[in-house]
Amino acid sequence: MNYVTLYQTIQNYAENTESLFVSSIPTFVQQAEERIFNMIQFPSLRKNVTGNLTLNNQYLSLPTDFLSTYSLAINTANGYEYLINKDVNFIRQAYPKATDTGVPQYYALFGPQFSSNTELSAIVGPTPDSSYPVELHYFFYPASIVQGIVTLLGAITGGTLYTNGTYANIPLTGGSGAGAVATITIAAGIVTSVTLTNGGNFYVVGDVLSFNAANIGIGSGSGFSIPVTAINNSTGTSWLGDNFDPVLLYGSMREAMIFMKGEQDMVTYYEQKFTEAVALAKRLGDGLERGDAYRDGQTKLNVSGPNS
């Protein structure tokens, strides 16, 4: 199932094509995806990255798509040495000074980086006494199935005669997609800043976006435009959509029913369907993908016949 099919199926199941509902479909889908990836750790959704610890630096930046750790190892002259996952407090107590250096033995998730609150870092102990190569094996958030989310905008054509100020939740118009929303800042009648707050869906690189002047100040001004320079997932496909779409569909429908303030029995129905799909997905992700017939034998189920 690709995003176009999922997008249309959600509308068909909900029997709702109202504009606010349709514009919220990307949110339903992304909420479902996050819920699924925090419930099931599919071995298929693991990554391996390499880097380096820095001499006399306790901290290690983690990838932006990091979800949870599978393993963290350093490569020393003796080969790989796997670090033991501990609590930050343990490392602080065991190595209270940043000058307590040596070959790292432990690590812990430390929290957001000082320079970026959206990115995590790890702390190691003791503080590295050399720039050790490091290898991180981790579970990650794969790209959303939502097609054409705007992730980056280009140079602003500021226009003229707009009302000065900062305006939140301004819908962006134009292009091949819908649903993009931004915070707009205007000075001296010219748009000086555009900060995306919702990337919408179905946009393509090269789309040129603007906004309705009636949504800004006294409604004056014209000439603003900004191009789309990067989007998420131009094909609208994902691992879940390709390999296990029921869990994605029913998870999205649960969110849709809550949004619509649907009858409790309908919310319960889709929650039950989602739970059933999760059970099958966990059989795959937490079961079948973690074993093989050589070690575990063939899967066997008790079968009862009509005379048993």
NORLIN-V661962 format. One record per backbone hydrogen bond with DSSP energy under -1.0 kcal/mol. NH is the residue of the N-H (numbers start at 1). CO is the residue of the C=O. If there is no record, write none. Layout:
# NORLIN-V661962
nh:NH co:CO
nh:NH co:CO
This chain:
# NORLIN-V661962
nh:3 co:236
nh:6 co:2
nh:7 co:3
nh:8 co:4
nh:9 co:5
nh:10 co:6
nh:11 co:7
nh:12 co:8
nh:13 co:9
nh:14 co:10
nh:15 co:11
nh:16 co:11
nh:22 co:18
nh:23 co:19
nh:25 co:22
nh:28 co:24
nh:29 co:25
nh:30 co:26
nh:31 co:27
nh:32 co:28
nh:33 co:29
nh:34 co:30
nh:35 co:31
nh:36 co:32
nh:37 co:33
nh:38 co:34
nh:39 co:36
nh:40 co:36
nh:45 co:42
nh:47 co:138
nh:49 co:136
nh:51 co:134
nh:53 co:132
nh:56 co:128
nh:57 co:54
nh:60 co:122
nh:62 co:120
nh:66 co:63
nh:67 co:139
nh:68 co:139
nh:70 co:137
nh:71 co:137
nh:73 co:135
nh:74 co:81
nh:75 co:133
nh:76 co:79
nh:79 co:76
nh:81 co:74
nh:83 co:72
nh:84 co:105
nh:86 co:107
nh:91 co:87
nh:92 co:88
nh:93 co:89
nh:94 co:90
nh:95 co:91
nh:100 co:97
nh:101 co:99
nh:102 co:127
nh:105 co:125
nh:106 co:125
nh:107 co:84
nh:108 co:123
nh:110 co:121
nh:111 co:121
nh:113 co:119
nh:119 co:116
nh:121 co:111
nh:122 co:60
nh:123 co:108
nh:124 co:58
nh:125 co:106
nh:127 co:100
nh:129 co:102
nh:132 co:130
nh:134 co:51
nh:135 co:73
nh:136 co:49
nh:137 co:71
nh:138 co:47
nh:139 co:68
nh:140 co:45
nh:141 co:65
nh:148 co:232
nh:148 co:233
nh:150 co:199
nh:151 co:230
nh:152 co:230
nh:154 co:227
nh:157 co:225
nh:160 co:222
nh:162 co:189
nh:165 co:186
nh:167 co:184
nh:170 co:182
nh:172 co:180
nh:173 co:210
nh:178 co:201
nh:181 co:198
nh:182 co:170
nh:183 co:195
nh:184 co:167
nh:185 co:193
nh:186 co:165
nh:187 co:190
nh:190 co:187
nh:191 co:158
nh:192 co:185
nh:193 co:185
nh:195 co:183
nh:197 co:181
nh:198 co:181
nh:201 co:178
nh:202 co:147
nh:203 co:148
nh:206 co:228
nh:207 co:204
nh:209 co:226
nh:210 co:173
nh:215 co:212
nh:216 co:213
nh:219 co:216
nh:222 co:160
nh:225 co:157
nh:226 co:209
nh:228 co:207
nh:229 co:152
nh:230 co:152
nh:232 co:149
nh:242 co:238
nh:243 co:239
nh:244 co:240
nh:249 co:245
nh:250 co:246
nh:251 co:247
nh:252 co:248
nh:253 co:249
nh:254 co:250
nh:255 co:251
nh:256 co:252
nh:257 co:253
nh:258 co:254
nh:259 co:255
nh:260 co:256
nh:261 co:258
nh:262 co:257
nh:267 co:263
nh:268 co:264
nh:269 co:265
nh:270 co:266
nh:271 co:267
nh:272 co:268
nh:273 co:269
nh:274 co:270
nh:275 co:271
nh:276 co:272
nh:277 co:273
nh:278 co:274
nh:279 co:275
nh:280 co:276
nh:281 co:277
nh:282 co:278
nh:283 co:279
nh:284 co:280
nh:285 co:281
nh:286 co:282
nh:288 co:283
nh:289 co:284
nh:290 co:287
nh:291 co:288
nh:296 co:292
nh:297 co:293
nh:308 co:305
